[in-house]
């Protein structure tokens, strides 16, 4: 987490400097926009972190391990895929949730399947996608991406199941 923070800080300083040296007040406008975005996102972050914390506390590690841990096999990957497809919200909701699942014993296959499914299948986005892009396009996209979360989960479990990951690096 520290490395990511340092990278984002350096990037922010570089972009602020570019905006400042352009001399048109772009650095101020950029900071104002970032403040507005922060105010919009903070409530979602707070609730996402509460959900992530409660998952770690309320779900017994043994139960979680049985259902979505390394020994859960295909069942865990399928559950991760289903949960990812049904999960509402953006990265501010789902990344803390996946981090909590990882800390609670979920396997790499399950968590990869969850995030891949959330990215590709997200049921909550379908009405907007259908409304804007139409049924034919959405049908083709869903048909061609439907099995990717399962495949990604299986591959990550097979090749990286032995790797102990901590989401807070």
C-alpha positions as CSV (number, residue, x, y, z in Angstrom):
1,X,0.0,0.0,0.0
2,X,2.9,2.4,0.8
3,X,4.4,1.9,-2.7
4,X,1.1,2.6,-4.4
5,X,0.6,5.7,-2.2
6,X,4.1,7.0,-3.1
7,X,3.5,6.5,-6.8
8,X,0.1,8.3,-6.7
9,X,1.7,11.2,-4.7
10,X,4.5,11.6,-7.2
11,X,2.0,11.5,-10.1
12,X,-0.2,14.1,-8.3
13,X,2.8,16.4,-7.7
14,X,3.9,16.1,-11.3
15,X,0.4,16.9,-12.7
16,X,-0.1,19.7,-10.2
17,X,3.3,21.2,-11.3
18,X,2.4,20.9,-15.0
19,X,-0.9,22.7,-14.3
20,X,0.8,25.4,-12.2
21,X,3.5,26.1,-14.8
22,X,1.0,26.4,-17.6
23,X,0.0,29.5,-15.8
24,X,-3.8,29.4,-16.6
25,X,-4.9,28.3,-13.1
26,X,-5.4,24.7,-14.2
27,X,-3.9,23.5,-10.9
28,X,-6.6,25.3,-8.9
29,X,-9.3,24.0,-11.2
30,X,-7.9,20.5,-10.9
31,X,-7.8,20.7,-7.1
32,X,-11.4,22.0,-7.0
33,X,-12.5,19.1,-9.2
34,X,-10.7,16.6,-7.0
35,X,-12.3,18.1,-3.9
36,X,-15.8,17.6,-5.4
37,X,-15.0,14.0,-6.3
38,X,-13.7,13.4,-2.8
39,X,-16.9,14.7,-1.3
40,X,-18.9,12.4,-3.6
41,X,-16.9,9.3,-2.9
42,X,-16.2,9.5,0.8
43,X,-19.6,8.2,1.9
44,X,-19.3,5.2,-0.4
45,X,-15.7,4.5,0.9
46,X,-16.8,4.7,4.5
47,X,-19.7,2.2,3.9
48,X,-17.4,-0.1,1.8
49,X,-14.9,-0.2,4.5
50,X,-17.6,-0.9,7.1
51,X,-18.8,-3.8,4.9
52,X,-15.2,-5.1,4.5
53,X,-14.5,-4.9,8.2
54,X,-17.8,-6.6,9.1
55,X,-17.2,-9.4,6.6
56,X,-13.9,-10.2,8.4
57,X,-15.5,-10.1,11.8
58,X,-18.9,-11.7,11.2
59,X,-18.0,-14.5,8.8
60,X,-16.1,-17.3,10.7
61,X,-12.8,-18.1,9.0
62,X,-13.6,-21.8,8.9
63,X,-17.0,-21.2,7.1
64,X,-15.4,-18.7,4.7
65,X,-12.5,-21.1,4.0
66,X,-14.9,-24.0,3.4
67,X,-17.0,-22.0,0.9
68,X,-14.4,-19.8,-0.9
69,X,-11.0,-20.9,0.4
70,X,-8.4,-22.9,-1.5
71,X,-10.0,-26.2,-0.6
72,X,-13.4,-25.0,-1.9
73,X,-12.2,-25.7,-5.5
74,X,-14.7,-25.1,-8.3
75,X,-17.5,-24.2,-5.8
76,X,-15.5,-21.2,-4.5
77,X,-14.7,-20.0,-8.0
78,X,-18.4,-20.3,-9.1
79,X,-19.5,-18.5,-5.9
80,X,-16.9,-15.8,-6.6
81,X,-18.2,-15.5,-10.1
82,X,-21.8,-15.2,-9.0
83,X,-21.0,-12.8,-6.2
84,X,-19.0,-10.6,-8.6
85,X,-21.8,-10.5,-11.2
86,X,-24.3,-9.5,-8.6
87,X,-22.1,-7.0,-6.7
88,X,-23.3,-3.4,-7.0
89,X,-21.1,-0.4,-7.1
90,X,-17.7,0.4,-8.4
91,X,-14.1,-0.2,-7.3
92,X,-14.7,1.8,-4.1
93,X,-17.1,-0.9,-3.0
94,X,-15.6,-4.1,-4.5
95,X,-11.8,-3.7,-3.9
96,X,-12.2,-3.3,-0.1
97,X,-14.6,-6.2,-0.1
98,X,-12.1,-8.4,-2.0
99,X,-9.3,-7.3,0.4
100,X,-11.5,-8.3,3.3
101,X,-12.2,-11.7,1.7
102,X,-8.5,-12.3,1.1
103,X,-7.7,-11.4,4.7
104,X,-10.4,-13.8,5.8
105,X,-9.1,-16.8,3.8
106,X,-10.7,-16.6,0.4
107,X,-8.6,-18.2,-2.3
108,X,-6.8,-16.4,-5.1
109,X,-9.1,-18.2,-7.6
110,X,-12.3,-17.1,-5.8
111,X,-11.1,-13.5,-5.6
112,X,-9.9,-13.3,-9.2
113,X,-13.2,-14.8,-10.4
114,X,-15.1,-12.3,-8.3
115,X,-13.2,-9.2,-9.7
116,X,-13.2,-10.6,-13.3
117,X,-17.0,-11.3,-13.0
118,X,-17.6,-7.8,-11.5
119,X,-15.7,-6.3,-14.3
120,X,-17.2,-8.2,-17.2
121,X,-20.7,-9.4,-16.1
122,X,-22.0,-6.8,-13.6
123,X,-25.7,-7.4,-13.7
124,X,-26.3,-3.9,-12.2
125,X,-24.9,-2.3,-15.3
126,X,-27.0,-4.3,-17.8
127,X,-30.0,-2.0,-18.0
128,X,-27.9,1.0,-18.9
129,X,-25.8,-1.1,-21.3
130,X,-28.9,-2.5,-23.0
131,X,-30.5,1.0,-23.2
132,X,-27.4,2.6,-24.7
133,X,-25.9,-0.2,-26.8
134,X,-28.9,-2.4,-27.5
135,X,-29.7,-6.1,-27.0
136,X,-27.7,-7.4,-29.9
137,X,-24.4,-5.9,-28.8
138,X,-25.0,-6.8,-25.1
139,X,-25.9,-10.4,-26.0
140,X,-22.7,-10.8,-28.1
141,X,-20.6,-9.3,-25.3
142,X,-22.1,-11.4,-22.6
143,X,-21.8,-14.6,-24.7
144,X,-18.2,-14.0,-25.5
145,X,-17.1,-13.0,-21.9
146,X,-19.4,-15.3,-19.8
147,X,-16.8,-17.9,-19.1
148,X,-13.8,-15.6,-18.5
149,X,-14.3,-15.2,-14.8
150,X,-14.4,-19.0,-14.3
151,X,-11.4,-19.5,-16.5
152,X,-9.4,-16.7,-14.8
153,X,-10.3,-18.1,-11.4
154,X,-9.2,-21.6,-12.4
155,X,-6.0,-20.4,-14.0
156,X,-5.1,-18.2,-11.0
157,X,-5.8,-21.0,-8.5
158,X,-3.7,-23.5,-10.5
159,X,-0.7,-21.3,-11.1
160,X,-0.8,-19.0,-8.1
161,X,-2.8,-20.9,-5.5
162,X,0.3,-21.5,-3.4
163,X,1.2,-17.7,-3.3
164,X,0.3,-16.1,0.0
165,X,-1.0,-12.6,-0.8
166,X,-1.7,-9.7,1.5
167,X,-3.9,-7.0,0.0
168,X,-2.3,-4.3,2.2
169,X,1.2,-4.3,0.7
